[in-house]
Amino acid sequence: MVTGNSCADHLGLRRSRKEISFMPKMKSNRGASKRFKTTGTGKLQRAHSSKSHLLTGKATRRMRKLRHGTLVDKADLKRMRVLFPYG
């Protein structure tokens, strides 16, 4: 039985106290990071839906309006921040 030396010590994997004291970073949801952008003031911007198929039945005026993005609703913002904390 070896005393005082752990397997991590032997392999040189032991971390200093400075490295251990910091919390790890949160991970952004990768799907959310591709779908949302943050504005300069910190609001979340999203794209409109209904633009991928069955386009012949939709009016040109409607399609033109769907091109531009819009902001995520205030009611959904809290849930989006969990998925996209650094966005």
Secondary structure, 3 states (H helix, E strand, C coil): CCCCCCHHHHHCCCCCHHHHCCCCCCCCCHHHHHHCEECCCCCEEECCCCCCCCHHHCCHHHHHHHHCCEECCCCCHHHHHHHCCCC
